[in-house]
Amino acid sequence: GHVEQWIDFASLEIDANIMLWLRPRMGFAVYLPP
């Protein structure tokens, strides 16, 4: 129960961070110059 919830939360957080980090590098996001 509790451990599974923590793993789910951690995996969601990690997945979100990985996506934020990888998307621009894989060309899914467009960097707009300032």
Backbone bond lengths (Angstrom), bond angles and torsions (degrees), N, CA, C in turn:
res aa  C-N    CA-C-N  psi(-1)  N-CA   C-N-CA  omega(-1)  CA-C   N-CA-C  phi
1 G - - - 1.445 - - 1.513 111.90 -
2 H 1.318 116.22 -73.93 1.464 119.54 -173.31 1.529 111.19 -65.01
3 V 1.333 116.25 -42.68 1.467 119.33 -178.45 1.523 109.94 -64.65
4 E 1.326 117.09 -41.55 1.463 119.65 -179.82 1.522 110.76 -62.69
5 Q 1.338 116.37 -40.02 1.461 119.31 178.61 1.527 110.24 -62.43
6 W 1.333 116.40 -41.57 1.460 119.64 -179.13 1.524 110.17 -65.55
7 I 1.337 116.45 -41.63 1.466 120.10 179.47 1.526 109.76 -63.46
8 D 1.345 116.28 -42.53 1.460 119.13 178.90 1.526 110.03 -60.91
9 F 1.333 116.62 -45.51 1.464 120.78 -179.47 1.524 110.15 -62.94
10 A 1.319 116.62 -46.58 1.459 120.52 -178.18 1.524 110.23 -63.26
11 S 1.324 117.34 -42.73 1.462 119.51 -178.43 1.521 110.44 -66.31
12 L 1.323 117.48 -36.24 1.467 119.71 177.25 1.527 110.12 -65.35
13 E 1.335 116.39 -44.48 1.461 119.68 179.87 1.526 110.25 -63.01
14 I 1.332 116.42 -44.88 1.463 120.64 -178.56 1.525 109.96 -65.18
15 D 1.329 116.81 -44.46 1.459 119.80 179.70 1.521 110.75 -59.75
16 A 1.331 116.99 -42.57 1.466 120.45 -179.43 1.526 110.00 -63.22
17 N 1.330 116.73 -43.48 1.461 119.54 -179.42 1.521 111.01 -67.13
18 I 1.330 117.04 -40.55 1.462 120.17 178.75 1.526 109.80 -62.87
19 M 1.334 116.46 -42.26 1.458 119.39 179.86 1.526 110.24 -63.57
20 L 1.339 116.88 -42.92 1.464 119.60 179.82 1.523 110.38 -62.94
21 W 1.334 116.21 -33.73 1.459 120.16 -177.09 1.527 111.23 -80.43
22 L 1.336 116.62 -37.93 1.460 119.85 -173.35 1.523 113.48 -85.03
23 R 1.328 118.01 -35.23 1.465 119.65 -172.59 1.524 112.90 -52.19
24 P 1.342 118.45 -51.96 1.470 117.35 -179.18 1.524 111.87 -62.06
25 R 1.321 117.55 -33.47 1.461 120.74 -177.40 1.523 111.50 -76.23
26 M 1.325 116.93 -21.29 1.464 119.80 -179.78 1.522 111.21 -99.34
27 G 1.329 116.83 -0.61 1.446 119.82 175.22 1.514 114.32 89.88
28 F 1.340 118.45 8.33 1.465 119.66 -179.92 1.525 110.51 -78.32
29 A 1.329 116.22 -28.48 1.458 120.04 -179.76 1.522 108.43 -110.68
30 V 1.304 115.12 150.32 1.458 120.35 179.56 1.521 108.42 -107.06
31 Y 1.315 115.17 124.92 1.464 119.11 175.97 1.516 108.70 -80.49
32 L 1.321 115.95 125.89 1.460 119.71 176.07 1.519 108.78 -97.37
33 P 1.321 117.13 127.05 1.465 118.48 178.91 1.520 110.31 -62.89
34 P 1.314 118.26 145.48 1.472 121.81 -178.17 1.528 111.43 -67.13
